[in-house]
Amino acid sequence: MLNEIAHTMNELALVYMHQGRYKEAEGLYLRVLNEQIIGEGDQNTATGLNNLAGVYDLQGRYDLAEPLYEEALKIREKTLGEVHPDVAQSLNNLAGLYEAQQRYGEAEPLYLRALEIFKSTLSDNHPYMAFIIDNIAGLYNSQGKYEMADQLYHQALKIRKKIFGESHPDVASSLNNIAGLYRKQSKYNDAELLYQQSLLIGEKTLGNDHPSVATTLNNLAWLYYSQGRYEEAEPLYQRALAIFKAKFPSGHPNIDACQANYNTLKEKMQARQGRFANRALQRNDSGG
């Protein structure tokens, strides 16, 4: 009975996380742990610690998330052994935390160890394989190791297409990531095509108002901004921002990031309009 209560509370907390209601999710996870609904040192405890860490991680509260991820990993290694998919999941989460803090040297061995565990416990075409490969590619992308990232991103994409077909949110995610890599390399035409493909898949499979669609809109807008295509970028930022504001509470990181991008665009557009106005004045003066 107690485990059923913990499960229900964890599921509700997960819903809150997806909605960006982090404070409410945190309260539920803490209640599960503090009321000892789950036993000390068991797998449910590890799950609870991992989930609470995830709430802190998403908010950038890394100092709180790190010891919880570490404790969850310790429990899982002790109870499940060092070669188990749940251990790999904990390794992946801790690696992602390090990557977010640019602690790349600490993140890489954890990602690689997680990959080896998945290789030894899962099939080559399991979704988790694509997930960890994609994450490693992201790490290399962050470090400017573009050739290595490109190879791994495409490997993950190949697995996802084989599992899910051509039109699936995970495929859209891979396309979005490859597009981001190309944008960083100034391969704008290739990036634009992939962003557009990702956007079409997302709209078809998730709906026009899904946060993942908003993320792709934001990324495509940033691509246009990078090329000085401000008038094309503006409606995409506006649409992305509207979706984020409709789906998440005020202060959500996605809202703040998208708003910051849009504000930067508006500043550039205003500055350019000012330059055009000055040039027009100068032409009029010279013709007087």
C-alpha positions as CSV (number, residue, x, y, z in Angstrom):
1,M,0.0,0.0,0.0
2,L,2.8,2.4,0.9
3,N,4.6,1.8,-2.3
4,E,1.4,2.4,-4.3
5,I,1.0,5.8,-2.5
6,A,4.6,6.6,-3.3
7,H,4.1,5.6,-6.9
8,T,1.0,7.8,-7.3
9,M,2.8,10.8,-5.7
10,N,5.8,10.3,-7.9
11,E,3.6,10.2,-11.0
12,L,1.8,13.4,-10.0
13,A,5.1,15.1,-9.3
14,L,6.3,14.1,-12.8
15,V,3.2,15.8,-14.3
16,Y,4.1,18.9,-12.3
17,M,7.7,18.8,-13.6
18,H,6.5,18.6,-17.2
19,Q,4.2,21.6,-16.5
20,G,7.1,23.5,-15.1
21,R,5.5,23.5,-11.6
22,Y,8.8,22.7,-9.9
23,K,7.8,23.9,-6.4
24,E,4.9,21.6,-6.3
25,A,6.9,18.7,-7.7
26,E,9.6,19.3,-5.2
27,G,7.1,19.2,-2.3
28,L,5.7,15.9,-3.4
29,Y,9.1,14.3,-3.8
30,L,10.2,15.6,-0.4
31,R,7.1,14.3,1.2
32,V,7.7,10.8,-0.2
33,L,11.2,10.8,1.1
34,N,10.7,12.6,4.5
35,E,7.6,10.6,5.5
36,Q,9.6,7.4,4.8
37,I,6.9,6.1,2.5
38,I,9.8,4.3,0.9
39,G,12.4,2.3,2.7
40,E,15.9,3.6,3.3
41,G,18.4,2.2,0.8
42,D,15.9,0.5,-1.5
43,Q,15.2,1.1,-5.2
44,N,12.2,3.3,-4.5
45,T,14.5,5.5,-2.4
46,A,16.9,5.7,-5.3
47,T,14.1,6.7,-7.6
48,G,12.9,9.3,-5.2
49,L,16.3,10.8,-4.8
50,N,16.9,10.8,-8.6
51,N,13.6,12.5,-9.2
52,L,14.1,15.2,-6.6
53,A,17.5,15.8,-8.1
54,G,15.9,16.2,-11.5
55,V,13.7,19.0,-10.2
56,Y,16.7,20.8,-8.9
57,D,18.7,20.1,-12.0
58,L,16.1,21.6,-14.3
59,Q,16.1,24.8,-12.2
60,G,19.9,25.0,-12.3
61,R,20.2,24.3,-8.6
62,Y,23.1,22.0,-9.2
63,D,24.5,22.2,-5.6
64,L,21.3,20.5,-4.4
65,A,21.0,18.1,-7.3
66,E,24.5,16.7,-7.3
67,P,24.5,14.9,-3.9
68,L,21.1,13.4,-4.6
69,Y,22.2,12.0,-7.9
70,E,25.3,10.6,-6.3
71,E,23.3,9.0,-3.5
72,A,20.9,7.4,-6.0
73,L,23.8,6.1,-7.9
74,K,25.4,4.6,-4.8
75,I,22.2,2.8,-3.8
76,R,21.6,1.4,-7.3
77,E,25.2,0.1,-7.6
78,K,24.9,-1.5,-4.1
79,T,21.5,-3.1,-4.7
80,L,21.6,-3.9,-8.5
81,G,25.3,-4.3,-9.2
82,E,27.5,-2.0,-11.3
83,V,26.1,-3.3,-14.6
84,H,22.4,-2.5,-14.7
85,P,20.3,-0.1,-16.9
86,D,19.2,1.8,-13.8
87,V,22.8,2.4,-12.8
88,A,23.4,3.7,-16.4
89,Q,20.5,6.0,-16.0
90,S,22.0,7.5,-12.8
91,L,25.4,7.8,-14.5
92,N,23.7,9.6,-17.4
93,N,21.9,12.0,-15.1
94,L,25.0,12.9,-13.1
95,A,27.0,13.3,-16.4
96,G,24.3,15.7,-17.7
97,L,24.6,17.7,-14.5
98,Y,28.4,18.0,-15.0
99,E,28.0,18.9,-18.6
100,A,25.5,21.7,-17.7
101,Q,28.3,23.2,-15.5
102,Q,30.9,22.8,-18.3
103,R,32.6,20.1,-16.2
104,Y,33.3,18.1,-19.4
105,G,36.2,16.1,-18.1
106,E,34.0,14.7,-15.3
107,A,31.0,14.1,-17.6
108,E,32.6,12.2,-20.4
109,P,33.7,9.0,-18.4
110,L,30.2,8.8,-16.9
111,Y,28.5,9.0,-20.2
112,L,30.9,6.4,-21.7
113,R,30.4,4.1,-18.8
114,A,26.6,4.4,-19.1
115,L,27.0,3.6,-22.8
116,E,29.0,0.4,-22.1
117,I,26.4,-0.7,-19.6
118,F,23.6,-0.2,-22.1
119,K,25.6,-2.1,-24.7
120,S,26.0,-5.1,-22.4
121,T,22.4,-5.1,-21.1
122,L,20.2,-3.9,-24.0
123,S,19.9,-4.5,-27.8
124,D,21.7,-2.2,-30.2
125,N,18.4,-0.7,-31.3
126,H,17.0,0.0,-27.9
127,P,15.7,3.6,-27.4
128,Y,18.1,4.1,-24.5
129,M,21.0,3.4,-26.8
130,A,20.0,6.3,-29.0
131,F,19.4,8.4,-26.0
132,I,22.9,8.0,-24.5
133,I,24.6,8.3,-27.9
134,D,22.8,11.5,-28.5
135,N,23.8,12.8,-25.1
136,I,27.5,12.0,-25.8
137,A,27.2,13.8,-29.1
138,G,25.8,16.8,-27.3
139,L,28.8,16.8,-25.0
140,Y,31.3,16.7,-27.9
141,N,29.3,19.4,-29.6
142,S,29.6,21.6,-26.5
143,Q,33.4,21.1,-26.6
144,G,33.7,22.0,-30.3
145,K,34.4,18.4,-31.3
146,Y,32.1,18.7,-34.2
147,E,33.2,15.8,-36.3
148,M,32.8,13.3,-33.4
149,A,29.4,14.9,-32.5
150,D,28.2,14.7,-36.1
151,Q,29.0,11.0,-36.3
152,L,27.2,10.2,-33.0
153,Y,24.2,12.4,-33.7
154,H,23.6,10.5,-37.0
155,Q,24.1,7.2,-35.3
156,A,21.4,8.1,-32.8
157,L,19.2,9.3,-35.6
158,K,19.6,6.0,-37.5
159,I,18.6,4.0,-34.4
160,R,15.6,6.2,-33.8
161,K,14.4,6.0,-37.4
162,K,14.8,2.2,-37.3
163,I,12.7,1.9,-34.1
164,F,10.1,4.6,-34.7
165,G,10.0,5.4,-38.4
166,E,10.6,8.7,-40.1
167,S,7.9,10.7,-38.1
168,H,8.4,10.5,-34.4
169,P,9.2,13.1,-31.7
170,D,12.6,11.4,-31.0
171,V,13.5,11.6,-34.6
172,A,12.5,15.3,-34.6
173,S,14.8,15.8,-31.5
174,S,17.7,14.2,-33.4
175,L,17.1,16.4,-36.4
176,N,17.0,19.5,-34.2
177,N,20.3,18.5,-32.5
178,I,22.0,18.0,-35.8
179,A,20.7,21.3,-37.1
180,G,22.1,23.0,-34.0
181,L,25.5,21.5,-34.8
182,Y,25.4,22.7,-38.3
183,R,24.3,26.2,-37.2
184,K,27.4,26.4,-35.0
185,Q,29.5,25.5,-38.0
186,S,27.7,28.2,-40.1
187,K,26.2,25.5,-42.4
188,Y,23.0,27.5,-42.4
189,N,21.3,26.0,-45.4
190,D,21.7,22.5,-44.0
191,A,20.6,23.6,-40.6
192,E,17.5,25.4,-41.9
193,L,16.3,22.3,-43.8
194,L,16.7,20.1,-40.7
195,Y,15.0,22.5,-38.4
196,Q,12.1,22.7,-40.8
197,Q,11.9,18.9,-40.9
198,S,12.0,18.7,-37.2
199,L,9.3,21.3,-36.9
200,L,7.0,19.5,-39.3
201,I,7.4,16.2,-37.4
202,G,6.8,17.9,-34.1
203,E,3.7,19.7,-35.3
204,K,2.3,16.5,-36.8
205,T,3.0,14.2,-33.9
206,L,2.7,16.5,-30.8
207,G,0.5,19.3,-32.0
208,N,1.1,23.0,-32.9
209,D,1.2,24.1,-29.2
210,H,3.6,21.6,-27.7
211,P,6.7,22.9,-25.8
212,S,9.0,20.8,-28.0
213,V,7.6,22.6,-31.1
214,A,8.2,25.9,-29.3
215,T,11.9,24.8,-28.8
216,T,12.3,24.1,-32.5
217,L,10.7,27.4,-33.3
218,N,13.1,29.2,-31.0
219,N,16.0,27.4,-32.6
220,L,15.0,28.2,-36.1
221,A,14.4,31.8,-35.2
222,W,17.9,31.9,-33.7
223,L,19.3,30.6,-37.0
224,Y,17.5,33.3,-38.9
225,Y,18.8,35.9,-36.4
226,S,22.3,34.6,-36.9
227,Q,21.9,35.3,-40.7
228,G,20.4,38.8,-40.1
229,R,17.0,37.5,-41.3
230,Y,15.3,39.4,-38.5
231,E,11.8,39.7,-40.1
232,E,11.7,35.9,-40.5
233,A,12.9,35.3,-37.0
234,E,10.4,37.6,-35.3
235,P,7.1,35.7,-35.8
236,L,8.9,32.4,-34.8
237,Y,10.0,33.9,-31.5
238,Q,6.6,35.3,-30.9
239,R,4.9,32.0,-31.5
240,A,7.5,30.1,-29.4
241,L,7.1,32.6,-26.6
242,A,3.3,32.3,-26.7
243,I,3.5,28.5,-26.4
244,F,5.9,28.6,-23.5
245,K,3.8,31.1,-21.7
246,A,0.7,29.1,-22.2
247,K,2.3,25.8,-21.0
248,F,4.6,27.0,-18.2
249,P,4.3,29.3,-15.2
250,S,6.0,32.7,-15.1
251,G,9.7,32.4,-14.5
252,H,10.2,29.0,-16.2
253,P,13.7,28.8,-17.8
254,N,12.2,28.2,-21.3
255,I,10.2,31.4,-21.1
256,D,13.1,33.4,-19.8
257,A,15.5,32.1,-22.5
258,C,13.1,32.6,-25.3
259,Q,12.2,36.1,-24.1
260,A,15.9,37.0,-23.8
261,N,16.4,35.9,-27.4
262,Y,13.4,37.8,-28.6
263,N,14.5,40.9,-26.7
264,T,18.0,40.7,-28.4
265,L,16.3,40.4,-31.8
266,K,14.1,43.5,-31.1
267,E,17.2,45.5,-30.1
268,K,18.9,44.6,-33.3
269,M,15.9,45.4,-35.4
270,Q,15.5,48.8,-33.7
271,A,19.2,49.5,-34.2
272,R,19.0,48.6,-37.8
273,Q,15.9,50.8,-38.3
274,G,17.8,53.7,-36.7
275,R,20.7,53.2,-39.1
276,F,18.3,53.2,-42.1
277,A,16.7,56.3,-40.9
278,N,20.0,58.1,-40.5
279,R,21.1,57.1,-44.0
280,A,17.8,58.4,-45.4
281,L,18.4,61.7,-43.6
282,Q,21.9,61.9,-44.9
283,R,20.7,61.3,-48.5
284,N,18.1,64.1,-48.1
285,D,20.7,66.5,-46.7
286,S,23.1,65.8,-49.5
287,G,20.4,66.5,-52.1
288,G,19.4,69.8,-50.5
